[in-house]
């Protein structure tokens, strides 16, 4: 958390520096500048991008100074505003995208592929957080592209490109593995095991941040199916081994626990669907099982008592 906070402060400092540069942009435009050739400019920018990657990877690398950040921003600005044929906005835009693609394929995906279970989920959360940090830093360097180039060309902004790269390259490959690991932890918690709820919350927040459609289609649908299978199996056992009253107590406790899961790590939109699924499985294992519960009543008991018990059962 301390390292993350320091990175956030650094980004804020870079943003303030960028604001100062923007305030003096009119005077910059009035001065003559030396042309920056494509290869020379790209070399300067690559050094800055490499430094960002090293910092994110935890390698021994001095923090980016405000002067370095300003130099990178001004290099991009100059390369974009030079007269043709020395205006390199498109090449810089491509360089920005390629930086994310290269980082993801060389560092992010290999680190995720070698991990499983909770370890993989923690790495997934870490890589998403690092990607957002890289988006913010590179958006400072390539600020001019989003001010003018992407607006005129109707291309995705630099910020959008970084997130799109993560979605298309990381999320699309890992989503099933991540989903299955999350569902496995949920089932383990249902069995009484203590799990890291904060981790699940952080993982599922990524699905939501990418878009609710991803959460519903890539996670929620499978989670609800697993929930149905889980409670169908449990209900079949409980209905044979418990009295009607005990079964009702178990069912009510299950509903409370599922509602608690929503409040801790599932999205609020899942609550109604999840509780409906649990109720359906607990009450509709089969008509035969439901009948078994009522048959546990003493056959000679008063009809009113049997009716009240049946009514209690249906009220779950």
C-alpha positions in Angstrom: 0.0 0.0 0.0 2.9 2.4 0.8 4.5 1.7 -2.6 1.2 2.3 -4.3 0.6 5.5 -2.5 4.1 6.8 -3.5 3.3 6.0 -7.1 0.0 7.9 -6.9 1.9 10.9 -5.5 4.4 10.7 -8.3 1.6 10.7 -10.9 0.0 13.7 -9.2 3.3 15.6 -9.3 3.8 14.8 -13.0 0.3 16.1 -13.7 1.1 19.4 -12.0 4.2 19.7 -14.1 2.2 19.1 -17.2 -0.3 21.8 -16.2 2.6 24.2 -15.8 3.8 23.3 -19.3 0.3 23.8 -20.8 0.2 27.3 -19.2 3.3 28.3 -21.1 2.4 26.6 -24.4 1.7 29.9 -26.1 5.2 31.1 -25.6 6.6 27.8 -26.7 4.8 28.0 -30.0 6.3 31.4 -30.7 9.9 30.2 -30.3 11.9 28.4 -33.0 12.8 24.8 -32.2 15.2 22.3 -33.7 13.6 19.5 -35.7 13.5 16.1 -33.9 14.0 13.3 -36.3 11.8 10.2 -35.9 14.5 7.8 -34.7 16.0 10.3 -32.3 12.7 11.2 -30.8 11.6 7.6 -30.5 14.8 6.8 -28.6 14.1 9.4 -26.0 10.5 8.2 -25.6 11.5 4.6 -25.4 13.9 5.4 -22.5 11.0 6.9 -20.6 8.6 4.0 -21.3 11.3 1.5 -20.3 11.8 3.4 -17.0 8.0 3.2 -16.3 7.9 -0.5 -17.0 10.9 -1.1 -14.7 9.3 0.9 -11.9 6.1 -1.1 -12.3 8.0 -4.4 -12.2 9.7 -3.3 -8.9 13.2 -3.2 -10.5 15.9 -0.9 -9.1 15.1 2.3 -11.0 15.1 5.9 -9.8 11.7 7.6 -9.7 10.8 9.7 -12.7 11.6 13.2 -12.0 9.4 16.1 -13.1 12.2 17.2 -15.4 12.2 13.8 -17.1 8.4 13.8 -17.4 8.5 17.3 -18.9 11.2 16.3 -21.4 9.1 13.4 -22.6 5.9 15.5 -22.9 7.8 18.2 -24.8 9.4 15.7 -27.1 6.0 14.3 -28.1 4.6 17.8 -28.5 7.4 18.9 -30.7 7.3 15.7 -32.9 3.5 16.3 -33.4 3.7 20.0 -34.2 6.7 20.0 -36.6 5.9 20.9 -40.2 5.4 18.0 -42.6 7.0 15.7 -43.4 8.4 15.8 -39.9 5.1 15.6 -38.1 4.9 12.2 -36.4 1.6 12.1 -34.6 0.5 8.8 -36.1 3.8 7.1 -35.5 3.7 8.3 -31.8 0.1 7.0 -31.5 1.2 3.6 -32.8 4.2 3.7 -30.5 2.0 4.3 -27.5 -0.2 1.3 -28.3 2.7 -1.0 -29.1 4.3 -0.1 -25.7 1.3 -1.7 -24.0 1.2 -4.7 -26.3 4.9 -5.4 -25.8 4.7 -5.0 -22.0 1.7 -7.3 -21.8 3.0 -10.0 -24.0 6.5 -10.0 -22.5 5.8 -9.4 -18.8 2.1 -9.5 -17.8 0.8 -12.7 -19.5 3.8 -14.9 -18.6 3.5 -13.9 -15.0 -0.2 -14.8 -15.0 0.1 -18.1 -17.0 2.4 -19.6 -14.5 0.1 -19.0 -11.5 -3.1 -20.7 -10.3 -5.8 -20.3 -7.8 -5.5 -17.5 -5.3 -2.0 -16.7 -6.4 -3.2 -16.1 -9.9 -6.0 -13.9 -8.7 -3.6 -11.7 -6.7 -1.4 -11.4 -9.7 -4.4 -10.5 -11.9 -5.4 -7.7 -9.5 -1.8 -6.5 -9.4 -1.5 -6.4 -13.2 -4.7 -4.5 -13.6 -3.6 -1.9 -11.0 -0.2 -1.6 -12.8 -1.9 -1.3 -16.1 -4.0 1.6 -14.9 -0.8 3.3 -13.5 0.9 2.8 -16.8 -2.1 4.3 -18.6 -1.9 7.4 -16.3 1.8 7.9 -16.7 1.9 7.4 -20.5 -1.1 9.6 -20.9 1.0 12.4 -19.4 3.8 11.8 -21.8 1.5 11.6 -24.8 -0.9 14.3 -23.6 -0.8 16.3 -26.8 -2.1 13.3 -28.8 -5.3 13.3 -26.8 -5.6 17.1 -27.0 -5.6 17.2 -30.8 -4.7 14.1 -32.7 -7.3 11.6 -31.4 -10.0 14.3 -31.4 -9.4 15.0 -35.1 -9.0 11.4 -36.2 -11.8 10.0 -34.0 -9.4 7.3 -32.7 -9.6 5.9 -29.2 -7.8 8.2 -26.7 -4.5 7.1 -25.2 -6.2 6.3 -21.9 -8.7 4.1 -23.8 -6.0 2.3 -25.8 -4.2 1.2 -22.6 -7.4 -0.3 -21.2 -8.4 -1.8 -24.5 -5.0 -3.6 -24.7 -5.5 -5.1 -21.3 -9.0 -6.1 -22.1 -8.2 -7.7 -25.5 -4.9 -9.3 -24.5 -5.1 -10.1 -20.8 -8.7 -10.3 -19.9 -9.9 -12.3 -22.9 -7.2 -14.9 -22.3 -7.6 -15.1 -18.5 -11.3 -14.5 -17.9 -12.3 -18.2 -17.7 -9.4 -19.1 -15.5 -10.2 -16.1 -13.2 -13.9 -16.9 -13.2 -13.4 -20.5 -12.2 -10.9 -19.6 -9.4 -13.4 -17.1 -8.0 -16.3 -19.6 -8.1 -14.1 -22.2 -6.5 -13.4 -19.8 -3.6 -17.1 -19.0 -3.2 -18.0 -22.7 -3.0 -15.2 -23.2 -0.4 -16.7 -20.4 1.7 -20.1 -22.0 1.4 -18.5 -25.1 2.9 -17.3 -23.1 5.9 -13.8 -22.2 4.9 -12.6 -18.7 5.5 -11.5 -16.9 2.3 -10.0 -13.6 1.3 -13.2 -11.6 0.5 -11.3 -8.4 -0.2 -9.4 -10.3 -3.0 -12.7 -11.5 -4.5 -14.0 -7.9 -4.4 -11.0 -6.6 -6.1 -11.1 -9.2 -8.8 -14.8 -8.8 -9.5 -14.4 -5.0 -9.6 -12.2 -5.5 -12.7 -15.1 -7.2 -14.5 -17.3 -4.3 -13.5 -14.8 -1.6 -14.5 -14.5 -3.2 -17.9 -18.3 -3.0 -18.3 -21.3 -4.6 -16.7 -21.8 -6.8 -19.7 -18.5 -8.5 -19.0 -19.5 -9.1 -15.4 -22.9 -10.5 -16.4 -21.7 -12.6 -19.3 -18.3 -13.8 -18.2 -18.9 -14.2 -14.4 -22.4 -13.9 -13.1 -24.0 -16.4 -15.5 -21.5 -19.1 -14.6 -21.7 -18.2 -10.9 -25.5 -18.6 -10.9 -25.3 -22.0 -12.6 -22.7 -23.2 -10.1 -25.0 -21.9 -7.3 -27.9 -24.0 -8.7 -25.8 -27.1 -8.8 -24.4 -26.5 -5.3 -27.7 -26.0 -3.6 -29.5 -28.8 -5.6 -26.9 -31.2 -4.3 -27.1 -29.9 -0.7 -30.9 -29.9 -0.7 -31.0 -33.5 -1.8 -28.9 -34.5 1.2 -30.6 -32.2 3.7 -34.1 -33.2 2.8 -33.3 -36.8 3.6 -31.5 -36.2 6.9 -33.4 -33.3 8.6 -36.8 -32.6 10.0 -38.9 -30.1 8.2 -38.1 -27.5 10.9 -34.4 -28.1 10.7 -34.5 -28.0 6.9 -36.2 -24.6 7.1 -33.6 -23.3 9.5 -30.8 -24.4 7.1 -32.6 -22.8 4.1 -33.0 -19.5 5.9 -29.4 -19.4 7.0 -28.3 -20.1 3.4 -30.3 -17.1 2.1 -28.7 -14.9 4.8 -25.2 -16.0 3.9 -25.8 -15.5 0.1 -27.1 -12.0 0.8 -24.0 -11.3 2.9 -21.8 -12.4 0.0 -23.4 -9.8 -2.2 -22.7 -7.1 0.3 -19.0 -8.1 0.6 -17.9 -8.9 -2.9 -20.6 -9.6 -5.5 -22.1 -6.7 -7.5 -25.4 -5.4 -6.0 -27.2 -6.3 -9.2 -26.6 -10.0 -8.5 -28.6 -10.1 -5.3 -32.1 -10.7 -6.6 -31.0 -13.3 -9.2 -28.8 -15.1 -6.7 -31.5 -15.3 -4.0 -34.1 -16.4 -6.5 -31.7 -19.2 -7.6 -31.1 -20.3 -4.1 -34.8 -20.3 -3.2 -35.7 -22.2 -6.3 -33.2 -25.0 -5.6 -34.0 -25.3 -1.9 -37.7 -25.5 -2.5 -37.8 -27.2 -5.9 -35.3 -30.0 -5.6 -38.3 -32.2 -6.7 -41.8 -32.7 -5.7 -40.8 -36.0 -4.2 -38.3 -34.4 -1.9 -40.7 -31.8 -0.8 -43.2 -34.5 0.0 -40.6 -36.4 2.0 -40.2 -33.4 4.4 -43.9 -33.4 5.1 -44.0 -37.1 5.5 -41.6 -36.8 8.4 -44.5 -35.4 10.4 -46.2 -38.0 12.6 -48.9 -39.5 10.5 -51.3 -39.2 13.4 -50.7 -35.6 14.2 -53.4 -33.0 14.1 -54.2 -31.8 10.5 -53.9 -28.2 11.6 -50.3 -28.8 12.8 -49.5 -30.4 9.4 -51.0 -27.5 7.5 -49.0 -25.0 9.6 -45.8 -26.9 9.0 -46.4 -27.0 5.2 -47.2 -23.3 5.3 -43.9 -22.6 7.2 -42.0 -24.6 4.6 -43.4 -22.6 1.7 -42.6 -19.3 3.4 -38.9 -19.9 3.2 
